[in-house]
């Protein structure tokens, strides 16, 4: 995927954020079935400089990289390899993750878990109005929720009906934060859907044709 421009964080957040792509394009029928893991942007350092293209990871891939301890950018040459139309290879802590992608850098989402299967807590309960909470109260809240959040990826998103929702293969009105959660979970658990190649599709068609022919011969013989 490529874009002519990008909306960057405000200047007061630059010291606390990493660059990543958050948007998830939909298929032609409007359904969210895949997520781009690498996105290209046109960049003009100055009016006198020619435009160049830079690539950044998506929100889901960036979350995985940080979770795996990869937080130094630009990354070492042997940390990640991107092969468009085949796979992204991520190496960390002696392990390798081979993530299948299509020619546009998109990973097919494996919706094997429901939104309710992910541990969740209301943001209001986790971070109430600071003016109404004492220092002791903030410490108590931290102790209460640290067990849920420790060593996990925490994704903040909207789940209210009618806001930031879209159709997925499992539901016509799905909070789109669920697509990000699914992408992160698919990578970390290596629960990938492999793209169907021409050869695989041809093999399935031949197998169905052979099975149909055998059934016809069996019925005819009876």
N, C-alpha and C positions, 0 to 999 in steps of 0.2 A: 504494500500500500504506500502511496505517496501523497503529499499535501503541499500546496504552494505556500502555506503559512502555518503558524501555530500561535495559540494563546499561551503566553508564558505566565508563571506565577508573578504576583506583585513583588516589587523590590524588597519589601520587608520580610518576604518568605524565602528569598534566594539562598540564604545561609542554612535553611532547614529543609530543603527539598532537593529531590533529584528530578531530572528531566525524564518524562515518560509520556506515552500517549494513552489517554483515557477512553476515547471514543471507540465504540464497537459498531462498524457498519453492519447493516442488515442485508439479507439475501434479497433477490428481486421480488419475492413475495412478502417481504417485510418481516420474516422470521429470523431470529438470532440463532444461527447454528454454528458459527465459528468466530474466533477472535484473532485479529492480527497481532502477532508477537513482536514484529519489527516494523517500524513505520519510518518512511523517509520524508524529510522536509527540505524545501529549497531555502538556502541561507545566503544572504548578501551581507558580508561583514561591513561594507561601506559602499556608497554609491559608485565609487571608482573601481570596486572589486567585482569580478565576475561572480555570478551566482554559483554556488556549489551545493551539493546534496549531502546532508548528514542523516544518519540513521540512529534512531533511539528505540529502546525497548518499550513495549506496552506496559501499562500499569501492572498487569498480571505477571508478566515475565520479570519486570523490575522487582516486584514483591518477592518473587522466588529467589532472585539473585541475592537480595539483601538478607533473606532468611538463611541462605546457604553461606553467608559470611562474605559474599562478594560485594564490597562496598567501596572499592577504589576505582575511580573512573578518570581517564580511560583505562579499560581493563587490560590485563596482561594478554599477550597474543594467544596463549594456549588455554585461556579460560573459556572462550565461547567461539564456536564456528557456526556460521549461517550459510546453509546451502539451500537457496530458494528452489522450490519444487521438490525438495527431498526432506531435509531435517535441520533442526538446530541442535547442536551438541554443546551442553554445558558441563564443565568439569569443576568439581569442588570437593575438597576433603577426601580425595581418593575415589570418588564416585563420578559416574558419567550419566547424564540424562540425555537421551536421544528423543527429541520431540519432533514428530512428523508435521511438516507444513506443506502448503501448496506453493504454486509459483508466485503468489502475492504475499507469502510469509504468514498465512493464516493457519491456525490450528483448529481442527474440528472439535467441537465441544462434546464431551461424553456426559450427558445428563443422567448419571447413574444414581445421584443423591438428590433428595428434595431440599428445598430451602430450610425446612424445619430440621433437617439432619445436622446442620451446622450450629455449633454452640453460639448463642446470641444473648445480648443484654441491651436493654434500652439505654441510649446515650444519656438520657436525662438522669437515669439512676446512676450511671457511671460518672458523670460530670455535671452535677447540679450547679445551680447558680452560686458562684464563688462568694457573693456578698452575703449569702445565707448560711454558709458553712464555715465553721471555725477551723483553725489549723489542726486541732485534734480530730475533728470530723473528717478532714481530708485524709489524714493518716489512717483512720479507721476504714474509710472507703478503699484506700489503696490495698490494705491488708485483706479486705473482703474479696476483692476482685482479682488480685494478683495471681491466684491459682488458676483462674480461667484464662488469663492472658499470657502467662509466662511461657516462653518458648513457642508461641503461636503467632501466626500472622493475623493481626486485627484489621479488619476492613470496615470503614465507616461508610454507611450508605443509607438511603431512604427506602423504607419498605411500606410506607403508607399507600393506601389504595389510590390510584389515579395519578401518582407522581413518579416520574422516571420509571415507567413500566413499559413492557413490550411483549410481543408474542415470542414464545420459544416452542420447541417441539412438545413440551410437556404441559404448557398452559398458555392461554391467549393473553393473560395479564400477569406477567411475571416481573417482579422487581428486578431491574437490570443489574443491580449489584450481585444478583445470583449468578449471572454470567461470569463476572469477575471471580467470584468464589469458585465456580466450577472449573475455570481455566487454571487457577492456582492449584486446586486439589488434583486435577488431572495430571499436572506436571509432577507434583511431589509424590503422587502415588503411582505414576507411570501408567495411568489408566487411559490410554490413547485409543482413538478411533483412527484406523489407518485409511487414508484416501483410497478409493477404488480406482485402480489403474485400468487402462484399456484391456490389457491381458487378463486381468482378474474378471472384468465384466464379460469378456468373451468366453472365458472358461465356465462361468456360471451359466451363460446362455447355452453352451454346448451340453453341459451337464443336465440342464432342464430339458433340452430337446431329447437327449438320450433316454432320460427317465420317462418322458411322455411317450416315446416310441415303444419302450419296453412295456409300459402299461397298456398301450393300444394292442400290442401283439398278444399280451396275456389275455385281454378281454376277447380278442378275436379267436384265440385258440380255445377258450372255454365255450 
